[in-house]
C-alpha cells in the first residue's frame, strides 16, 4: 500500500497535469472521441481509465509529475477528485520546463499558494468540453471560442495548423497535443505550454 502522503503527492501531480497540464488515442491534435470509446488511452506511458477521476489517472502519467506536484502544493487534489465535471488543459513537464528557471520551485512554496492556485485553476473549465465541442465552438465563434476558467480568467481557443491553440491573458500560446482523455469526472486535454492568467 502506498503511504498516504506519497499517494496524495502522486494524485496532486496527476491533477496538476490534468489542470493546468492529458490525451487522445489518435494523432489528430484535437479530434473527437466518442463517449463509448475504449475505456483507456495512454498518457505519459500510463493507461488512463475513463472510470477513474482526473487525479486518479494523472498521478500515473510520467509526463505530468510537475503538474501533480503543483496540484498537491496548491491543495487542489480533493477538488479535482470531486464530481465535476471538469475540463483540464494539462501542461506537461516539458511545458513547465519552459518557464524561467526557479519559477516552479518558487510557486510550490507555501507562501505562494494563492498564486499557484490561480495559475492552476486557469487551466480548468467547468463542464466536460470534448475536442468536438471545442472545435464546434471555434467554428460557431467565427474562428475563436472564449473559455472562462474556474479562476475567472479566459483562454481563447483557435485552430492553427490543424490543431487547437489556447491563447492566455498574457498572450502566451499553448497547443493541445493530446485531446479527449475522458475521466469519470471530466476530460483532460494535454498541452505543451503553461497558460498564465493576467
N, C-alpha and C positions, 0 to 999 in steps of 0.2 A: 504494500500500500504506500502511496506517495504521501509524505508528510504534508499537513495542511498548508504550511507556509510555502512550500515548494509548489504544491498544486495550485495555490492561489496565484503565485507568480507566473506559472505557466499559463493559467487561464487568463491573467491580465495581459500577458504578452500577446496571446492569441486575439484577445478582444481588441487590443490596441491596433494590431494588424488589421483587424476587421474594421476598426474605427477609422481610424483615420485613414490605415492601410489597413480581398481574396478571390474566386477564379472560375473559368469556363472550360468545358471539356473540348472545345474546338479552338482552332487558330484564329477564328474571327474575333477581333478585339472587342466587339460589343454586340455579339449575336444574341439571339434569344434562345432560351432553353425552356421547354415546356415543363410545367409543374409535375408532369408524370414521367419526367426524365429519370435515368438511373439514380439511385439513392446516393451514390458517391461520385465525386470528382476529385482530382488530385490538385493540391495546392502546397507548394513548398515541400514536395515529397511525401505528403501525408494525405490520406483519404479523408475527405470532408463528407460526413454523413448528414444527409438532409433531415434526419430525425434528432440531431443534436443542436444545441444552441450555438450562437456565434462564438461565444467564449470556449465552449467545449471543443469546438473544431479548431479555431485559430491557434490555440496553445500548442497544437501539434505541428504547425507549419514552421519549418526551419527558416522560411523567408520572412517571417513576421515576429521574430523574437524581440526586436526592439519595440515594436508596437505593443506586444503583450506586456513587456516591462513597463512601458509608459502607461498603459491602461491600468495596470496594477498600482503604480505610483499615484495615479490620479484618483484611485478609489472607484473606478467605473466597472469593475468586474461584475458586481451584483446587478447593476443597471443593464449591462449588455447580456446578462444571463436571464433577464426578465422576459415577459411575454412579447414585448414589442408590439407590432413588428418594426424592425429597423432595417434601413439600407445603409451599409457601411462601405465607404470608399477607403480601402485598406492599403496604406503605403507599405512597401516592402522595406527590408533592412537597407537595401541599396538606396531607396528613396530618402531614408533618414540620414544616410551617409553623405548625401548631397548638401545637407545643412552645414553651416560654418562649424569648424572644429569646436568641440566643447558644448555645443548647443544642447544636445540630448542630455548629457551629464548634468548640465545646469537645470534643465527643465524638470528632471525627475527628483530634484531636491525638494524636501517638504515645503520650504519657503516659496516655491514656485508652483505649487499645486493648482492654484486658480488659473494661472496662465496655461499650464499643461492641459487642464480640463477643457479650457476654451478651445485650444488647438485641436484636441482630440474630438470634441463634440462638433467641431466644424467639418468633420468628415462623416457625420451621421445625419441621415434624413429620416424623419418619421415615416412609417409605412414601408411596404415591400415594393420597391421600384426595380422591375426587371430591365434587362437591356432593351427588350422590345418596347416597354413602357417609355423608357428614356428616349430612345430614338424616335418614337412616335411623337413625344412632347417636343423634341427638337424640330421635327418637320412641321408640327402644328404651330410652333412659335416662329416660323419663318427662318429657321436655321439656328435657333438657340432656345434653350429652356433654362429658366432661372429656378434653382432649387434652394429652398430655405432650410438650413441645417438646424439641429436641435440647439445649437449655441445662439441661434438668431442671426447668423451670418448667411451669406449667399455664395453659391457656386453656380457659375454659368456653364452649362453643357452645350458643346457644339460638336459637329462632325469635322474631323480633319484627317486627311489621308486614309479614309475608310474606317476610322475608329473614333471613339468618343474621347473628347478632351474636356477637362474641367478647368475653368479659369477661376482662381480665388480672388478675394477682395484686394490682394496686393498685386494682382496682375500675373501671378505665377500660374503655370500650366502643368497639369497632371494628366497623363494619358492612362486610360483604362487598358490594362494589359491582359486581364483575365476577367471575364464577366460571368454573372449568373451562378455564383456559388450559393445555392439555396440552403438555408438553415431552418430549423424549426421555428425560429423567431425572427426571420428576415432573410436578407440576401447580402452577400458580400461581393464587391467588385474590387479587384486588386488594381492599385495604381502605382505609377513609377516615380511619383513626387509627393512630398508632404504639402498639403494645401494649408495656407496660412490666412487666418482671419485678420481683419483690419484692427 
